[in-house]
Amino acid sequence: MNMKTKQFYFLLFAVISLSLFLAAFNGESNSVPDNNKSVIKFSHQFHLEMDLDCVACHTGVSESTALTDRLNPEKDACAVCHDVEDSDNCQTCHYEEDFEPLIQKSSSLIFNHQFHITSNSMECQSCHKGLESVAYSFESAGFIPGMDNCYTCHNNASVASNACESCHITTVDLIPLDHKSVSFMDAHKFKANDADCAMCHDNNFCESCHVATIEITESNKSGSFYTPYSPHNFVDGTKQQQLSIVHDLNYRMTHGIDAKGKTQDCATCHQIETFCAQCHNSTGKGDFALGGFVPASHTKTSFLALGVGSGGGEHALLAKRDIESCASCHDLDGADPSCVLCHVDNDGIKGTNPRTHERNFMKSVEGEWHSDFGAVCFNCHTDAAAMAKVKGQGFCSYCHN
């Protein structure tokens, strides 16, 4: 290829590129709109409020045997109510100078409207839901029936088969949209309690990942390692089994590392406050903590300090940082928090009980304890003089001495 030829092709490429750029810049795109909102002015809500049947506009739908049939309303159907011969009325439905035919999307489904509507007397809105509240069909999330809606009949039990090939032209990459989300593998256990899984999966499907490795028998009922999920009862004749695909066999020895650094990950499957207590329980019956579930911080010699001026030790610091974390274990089913087992002033003698407030706490404030016997202060300050409000005695003597 000589130099002149190269220059010619280069110039030709430049001209084509510039033409495409200018066409896009000026909005001269040949792209086809993906819905009819830009083609015609229409409201399903308005027409349904007029008590019109769907077949009054979609006249061919009750005789249609395939989704390749043209099912959008034709001009003759509109002419029943609209004067389509009067050009002054065109702007009621059509945009100016735009008389393009309505767009009908292609479908990858096998469906027979005639069979469902005529033979089985089904209502259109039993499948196409939400049209009574939108203008254009695509604006309704339920306009295209979801598989859970189809499953009310296609369940192999009452009316019709639920074989994929009964409705789907191809089963290649046939995956529900919610299964394609990046968080589905982490969150799928929350959907597992929903019977909709049975539309596609049989009872053994879970075993393809959660494969059993150790049977639970009378001799090893407690198991030799933590089970990542509670045991499942499979209905196909297999025994109860421990499922170990998530955690390795030595996880019992190392799970504390994850429990401390990846608490949120643990919580995706386990209810922390109850699950941990199965072994780390407060009754002394646990396999791993004879005295109950004791976090590492609680085992420090400085965790609890007693005496005036001691500051209370490490536990006081942790309680100030995150009292909700303390409450996750130290909870009395809605009663007063267990802190009051120690932090209570029932004798009214200052300095003889664990200190809760900093020095001179609210000393210059006319607190609610002066006028309200139901003040929260009296949950801890319970001496008789406090309730009697006798100056110079008990709780009152903290300030009025």
C-alpha positions as CSV (number, residue, x, y, z in Angstrom):
1,M,0.0,0.0,0.0
2,N,1.6,3.3,-1.2
3,M,1.5,6.6,0.7
4,K,-1.4,8.1,-1.3
5,T,-3.6,5.1,-0.6
6,K,-2.8,5.3,3.1
7,Q,-3.7,9.0,3.1
8,F,-7.0,8.3,1.3
9,Y,-8.1,5.7,3.9
10,F,-7.0,7.8,6.8
11,L,-9.0,10.8,5.4
12,L,-12.1,8.5,4.8
13,F,-11.9,7.2,8.4
14,A,-11.6,10.7,9.7
15,V,-14.7,11.8,7.8
16,I,-16.8,8.8,8.9
17,S,-15.8,9.4,12.5
18,L,-16.6,13.1,12.4
19,S,-20.0,12.3,10.8
20,L,-20.9,9.8,13.6
21,F,-19.8,12.3,16.3
22,L,-21.9,15.1,14.8
23,A,-24.9,12.8,14.5
24,A,-24.7,11.8,18.1
25,F,-24.1,15.4,19.2
26,N,-27.1,16.7,17.4
27,G,-29.3,13.8,18.7
28,E,-29.5,12.2,15.3
29,S,-29.3,8.7,16.7
30,N,-31.0,5.8,15.0
31,S,-31.5,3.9,18.3
32,V,-35.0,2.6,18.9
33,P,-36.7,3.6,22.1
34,D,-37.1,0.7,24.5
35,N,-40.7,1.5,25.6
36,N,-43.8,3.3,24.3
37,K,-43.6,6.3,26.5
38,S,-41.9,8.3,23.8
39,V,-44.2,7.0,21.1
40,I,-47.7,7.7,22.4
41,K,-49.5,9.4,25.3
42,F,-51.4,6.7,27.2
43,S,-52.5,5.8,30.7
44,H,-53.5,2.3,31.8
45,Q,-54.8,3.8,35.1
46,F,-57.2,6.1,33.4
47,H,-58.6,3.5,31.1
48,L,-59.1,1.0,33.9
49,E,-60.9,3.6,36.0
50,M,-63.3,3.8,33.0
51,D,-64.1,0.1,33.6
52,L,-62.7,-0.9,30.3
53,D,-61.7,-4.6,29.9
54,C,-58.1,-5.3,28.8
55,V,-59.4,-7.1,25.7
56,A,-61.3,-3.9,24.6
57,C,-57.9,-2.5,23.6
58,H,-55.8,-5.6,23.2
59,T,-58.4,-7.2,20.9
60,G,-56.2,-10.0,19.6
61,V,-55.0,-11.3,22.9
62,S,-57.8,-13.8,23.7
63,E,-57.1,-15.6,20.4
64,S,-53.3,-15.4,20.5
65,T,-51.4,-18.6,20.8
66,A,-47.8,-17.2,20.8
67,L,-45.9,-14.1,22.1
68,T,-44.8,-13.5,18.5
69,D,-48.3,-12.3,17.7
70,R,-48.9,-8.6,17.7
71,L,-50.7,-7.9,20.9
72,N,-50.5,-4.0,21.2
73,P,-53.7,-2.1,20.5
74,E,-54.5,-1.2,16.8
75,K,-56.0,2.0,15.5
76,D,-59.4,0.3,14.9
77,A,-59.6,-0.6,18.6
78,C,-58.9,3.1,19.6
79,A,-61.6,4.2,17.1
80,V,-64.3,2.7,19.2
81,C,-64.0,5.5,21.7
82,H,-61.8,8.1,19.9
83,D,-62.6,10.0,16.7
84,V,-59.5,9.0,14.8
85,E,-60.7,10.8,11.6
86,D,-60.6,14.2,13.2
87,S,-57.0,15.5,12.7
88,D,-57.6,18.0,15.5
89,N,-57.7,15.2,18.0
90,C,-54.5,13.5,17.0
91,Q,-52.5,15.4,19.7
92,T,-54.6,13.8,22.4
93,C,-52.6,10.6,22.0
94,H,-49.8,11.3,19.4
95,Y,-46.8,13.5,19.8
96,E,-46.5,16.1,17.0
97,E,-45.5,14.5,13.7
98,D,-44.8,11.2,15.4
99,F,-47.1,8.4,14.2
100,E,-44.7,5.5,14.6
101,P,-46.3,2.1,15.4
102,L,-46.2,0.9,19.0
103,I,-43.2,-1.1,20.1
104,Q,-43.6,-4.8,20.9
105,K,-40.7,-6.4,22.5
106,S,-39.6,-9.9,21.7
107,S,-39.8,-12.6,24.4
108,S,-37.9,-15.8,25.2
109,L,-41.0,-17.4,26.6
110,I,-43.5,-19.9,25.2
111,F,-46.9,-18.7,26.2
112,N,-50.5,-19.2,25.0
113,H,-52.9,-16.4,25.9
114,Q,-55.8,-18.2,24.4
115,F,-55.3,-21.2,26.6
116,H,-55.1,-19.1,29.8
117,I,-57.9,-16.6,29.0
118,T,-60.4,-18.5,26.9
119,S,-59.9,-22.1,28.0
120,N,-59.2,-21.5,31.7
121,S,-61.2,-18.2,32.2
122,M,-58.2,-16.4,33.8
123,E,-58.3,-12.7,34.3
124,C,-55.5,-10.6,32.7
125,Q,-54.7,-8.9,36.0
126,S,-54.2,-12.2,37.8
127,C,-50.8,-12.2,35.9
128,H,-50.3,-8.6,34.9
129,K,-50.4,-6.8,38.2
130,G,-50.2,-3.2,39.1
131,L,-51.5,-1.7,35.9
132,E,-54.4,0.1,37.7
133,S,-51.9,2.5,39.3
134,V,-49.5,3.3,36.4
135,A,-49.7,5.0,33.0
136,Y,-47.3,2.8,31.0
137,S,-47.0,-1.0,31.6
138,F,-43.2,-1.0,32.1
139,E,-43.7,1.3,35.1
140,S,-45.3,-1.5,37.1
141,A,-42.9,-4.0,38.7
142,G,-45.5,-6.7,38.4
143,F,-46.5,-6.2,34.8
144,I,-44.3,-9.1,33.6
145,P,-45.3,-12.0,35.8
146,G,-42.6,-13.3,38.1
147,M,-42.0,-17.0,38.4
148,D,-43.5,-17.0,41.9
149,N,-46.8,-15.9,40.3
150,C,-46.6,-18.6,37.7
151,Y,-45.8,-21.1,40.4
152,T,-49.3,-20.8,41.8
153,C,-50.4,-23.0,39.0
154,H,-47.2,-24.4,37.5
155,N,-46.2,-26.4,40.6
156,N,-46.6,-30.0,39.5
157,A,-49.3,-30.4,42.2
158,S,-52.5,-28.7,41.1
159,V,-52.7,-27.6,37.5
160,A,-49.7,-27.5,35.4
161,S,-46.1,-28.7,35.0
162,N,-43.2,-26.6,36.3
163,A,-40.7,-28.1,33.8
164,C,-38.5,-25.2,32.6
165,E,-38.9,-26.2,28.9
166,S,-42.7,-25.8,29.2
167,C,-42.3,-22.0,29.2
168,H,-38.7,-21.2,28.4
169,I,-37.4,-21.3,24.8
170,T,-33.9,-21.9,26.1
171,T,-32.7,-22.9,29.5
172,V,-29.1,-21.6,28.9
173,D,-28.1,-19.2,31.8
174,L,-31.6,-19.4,33.2
175,I,-31.0,-17.6,36.5
176,P,-33.4,-15.4,38.4
177,L,-32.4,-11.7,38.6
178,D,-32.0,-11.7,42.4
179,H,-29.5,-14.6,42.1
180,K,-27.2,-12.4,40.0
181,S,-26.6,-9.8,42.8
182,V,-23.1,-9.7,44.3
183,S,-24.5,-10.4,47.8
184,F,-26.7,-13.3,46.9
185,M,-24.3,-16.0,48.2
186,D,-24.0,-14.3,51.5
187,A,-27.7,-13.6,51.8
188,H,-29.3,-16.7,50.2
189,K,-29.8,-18.4,53.5
190,F,-32.5,-15.8,54.3
191,K,-34.4,-16.8,51.2
192,A,-34.0,-20.5,51.9
193,N,-37.0,-20.4,54.2
194,D,-39.1,-19.4,51.3
195,A,-40.9,-22.2,49.5
196,D,-40.2,-20.5,46.1
197,C,-36.8,-22.2,46.1
198,A,-38.7,-25.4,45.3
199,M,-39.7,-24.0,41.9
200,C,-36.2,-24.9,40.6
201,H,-34.4,-26.8,43.3
202,D,-35.1,-30.2,44.8
203,N,-34.4,-31.4,48.3
204,N,-30.9,-32.5,47.5
205,F,-29.7,-29.2,45.9
206,C,-28.3,-27.8,49.2
207,E,-26.0,-30.8,49.5
208,S,-24.1,-29.8,46.3
209,C,-22.3,-27.2,48.5
210,H,-23.2,-28.1,52.1
211,V,-21.9,-31.7,51.7
212,A,-22.1,-33.9,54.8
213,T,-18.9,-35.2,56.3
214,I,-19.8,-36.6,59.7
215,E,-23.0,-38.3,60.7
216,I,-24.6,-37.3,64.0
217,T,-25.0,-40.5,66.0
218,E,-25.5,-41.3,69.7
219,S,-21.7,-41.8,70.1
220,N,-20.6,-38.4,68.7
221,K,-23.8,-36.3,69.2
222,S,-21.8,-33.3,70.4
223,G,-19.7,-33.5,67.3
224,S,-16.0,-33.0,66.9
225,F,-16.1,-29.5,65.6
226,Y,-18.4,-26.5,65.3
227,T,-21.2,-26.9,62.7
228,P,-21.4,-23.8,60.5
229,Y,-25.2,-24.3,60.3
230,S,-27.6,-26.1,62.5
231,P,-28.3,-29.7,61.4
232,H,-30.8,-30.2,58.5
233,N,-33.2,-33.0,58.1
234,F,-33.0,-34.2,54.6
235,V,-36.1,-36.0,53.5
236,D,-34.6,-38.5,51.1
237,G,-33.7,-41.1,53.7
238,T,-30.4,-39.7,54.9
239,K,-29.6,-39.2,58.5
240,Q,-29.1,-35.9,60.3
241,Q,-25.7,-34.6,59.4
242,Q,-23.2,-32.0,60.3
243,L,-22.4,-29.6,57.5
244,S,-18.7,-28.5,57.4
245,I,-18.2,-26.8,54.0
246,V,-18.0,-23.3,55.4
247,H,-15.5,-23.8,58.3
248,D,-12.4,-26.1,58.4
249,L,-12.2,-29.0,60.8
250,N,-10.0,-27.1,63.2
251,Y,-12.3,-24.1,63.4
252,R,-13.2,-24.7,67.0
253,M,-9.7,-23.8,68.0
254,T,-9.4,-20.7,65.8
255,H,-12.9,-19.3,65.6
256,G,-12.2,-16.8,68.4
257,I,-9.9,-14.8,66.0
258,D,-12.8,-14.4,63.5
259,A,-15.3,-13.7,66.3
260,K,-13.2,-10.8,67.4
261,G,-12.2,-9.3,64.0
262,K,-15.1,-10.4,61.8
263,T,-18.1,-10.2,64.0
264,Q,-20.4,-9.0,61.2
265,D,-19.4,-12.0,59.0
266,C,-20.4,-14.3,61.9
267,A,-23.7,-12.5,62.3
268,T,-24.8,-13.3,58.7
269,C,-25.5,-16.9,59.9
270,H,-25.4,-16.9,63.6
271,Q,-27.4,-15.0,66.3
272,I,-24.3,-14.0,68.3
273,E,-25.9,-13.7,71.7
274,T,-27.7,-17.0,71.6
275,F,-25.4,-19.1,69.3
276,C,-22.2,-18.5,71.4
277,A,-24.1,-19.3,74.5
278,Q,-24.8,-22.9,73.3
279,C,-21.2,-23.7,74.4
280,H,-20.2,-20.6,76.4
281,N,-23.2,-20.6,78.7
282,S,-23.6,-19.0,82.0
283,T,-24.9,-22.2,83.8
284,G,-21.5,-23.9,83.9
285,K,-22.6,-26.7,81.5
286,G,-20.7,-25.4,78.5
287,D,-17.9,-27.5,76.9
288,F,-15.4,-24.6,76.9
289,A,-16.2,-22.2,79.7
290,L,-17.0,-23.8,83.1
291,G,-17.7,-20.4,84.6
292,G,-19.6,-19.2,81.6
293,F,-18.8,-17.2,78.5
294,V,-15.9,-14.9,79.5
295,P,-14.4,-12.5,77.0
296,A,-10.6,-12.1,77.1
297,S,-10.9,-8.6,78.5
298,H,-12.7,-10.0,81.5
299,T,-9.8,-12.2,82.5
300,K,-7.3,-9.4,83.0
301,T,-6.3,-8.7,86.6
302,S,-7.2,-5.1,86.1
303,F,-10.6,-5.7,84.8
304,L,-12.4,-5.0,88.1
305,A,-11.1,-2.6,90.7
306,L,-12.9,-2.0,94.0
307,G,-12.6,0.9,96.4
308,V,-12.9,4.6,96.5
309,G,-10.7,6.3,93.9
310,S,-9.9,3.0,92.1
311,G,-11.8,4.1,89.0
312,G,-13.5,0.7,88.7
313,G,-10.8,-0.8,86.5
314,E,-11.0,-1.9,82.9
315,H,-14.7,-2.8,83.0
316,A,-15.6,0.8,83.8
317,L,-13.7,2.0,80.7
318,L,-15.3,-0.6,78.5
319,A,-18.8,0.3,79.8
320,K,-18.2,3.9,78.9
321,R,-17.1,3.1,75.4
322,D,-19.8,0.6,74.4
323,I,-22.5,-0.2,77.1
324,E,-24.6,-1.9,74.4
325,S,-21.9,-4.5,74.0
326,C,-22.1,-5.2,77.7
327,A,-25.9,-5.6,77.5
328,S,-25.6,-8.2,74.8
329,C,-24.7,-10.7,77.6
330,H,-25.6,-8.9,80.8
331,D,-29.3,-8.7,80.1
332,L,-32.2,-9.4,82.4
333,D,-35.0,-9.8,79.9
334,G,-36.1,-6.2,80.1
335,A,-35.5,-5.6,83.8
336,D,-33.0,-3.2,85.2
337,P,-29.5,-3.7,83.8
338,S,-27.2,-6.0,85.8
339,C,-25.0,-3.0,86.6
340,V,-27.3,-2.1,89.4
341,L,-26.4,-5.3,91.2
342,C,-23.2,-3.4,92.3
343,H,-23.9,0.2,91.3
344,V,-26.6,0.8,93.9
345,D,-26.7,3.1,96.9
346,N,-29.0,1.6,99.4
347,D,-27.5,2.9,102.6
348,G,-27.1,6.6,101.7
349,I,-23.6,6.8,102.9
350,K,-21.4,8.6,100.4
351,G,-18.3,6.8,99.2
352,T,-19.2,3.2,100.3
353,N,-20.6,2.0,96.9
354,P,-19.1,1.8,93.4
355,R,-19.0,5.3,92.0
356,T,-21.1,5.9,88.8
357,H,-20.9,9.6,88.4
358,E,-17.9,11.9,88.1
359,R,-17.0,14.2,91.0
360,N,-19.7,17.0,91.6
361,F,-22.0,15.4,89.1
362,M,-25.0,17.8,88.7
363,K,-24.3,19.5,92.0
364,S,-25.3,22.9,90.7
365,V,-28.4,21.7,88.8
366,E,-31.9,21.6,90.2
367,G,-32.4,18.0,89.3
368,E,-35.6,16.1,88.8
369,W,-35.1,14.1,92.0
370,H,-36.1,17.2,93.9
371,S,-39.7,17.2,92.6
372,D,-40.3,13.7,91.2
373,F,-40.3,10.6,93.3
374,G,-40.2,8.6,90.1
375,A,-36.9,10.1,89.0
376,V,-34.4,7.5,87.6
377,C,-32.0,8.5,90.4
378,F,-34.1,6.6,92.9
379,N,-33.4,3.3,90.9
380,C,-30.0,3.3,92.7
381,H,-30.3,5.7,95.6
382,T,-32.8,3.7,97.5
383,D,-32.2,4.6,101.2
384,A,-35.2,5.7,103.2
385,A,-33.9,9.3,103.7
386,A,-33.6,9.7,99.9
387,M,-37.3,9.0,99.4
388,A,-38.2,11.1,102.5
389,K,-36.0,14.0,101.2
390,V,-34.5,14.8,104.6
391,K,-31.8,17.3,104.3
392,G,-28.5,16.2,106.0
393,Q,-29.4,12.5,105.8
394,G,-28.7,9.8,103.3
395,F,-28.8,10.7,99.7
396,C,-29.8,14.3,100.4
397,S,-26.7,14.7,102.5
398,Y,-24.5,14.4,99.4
399,C,-25.2,18.1,98.9
400,H,-27.3,19.2,101.8
401,N,-25.0,18.3,104.7
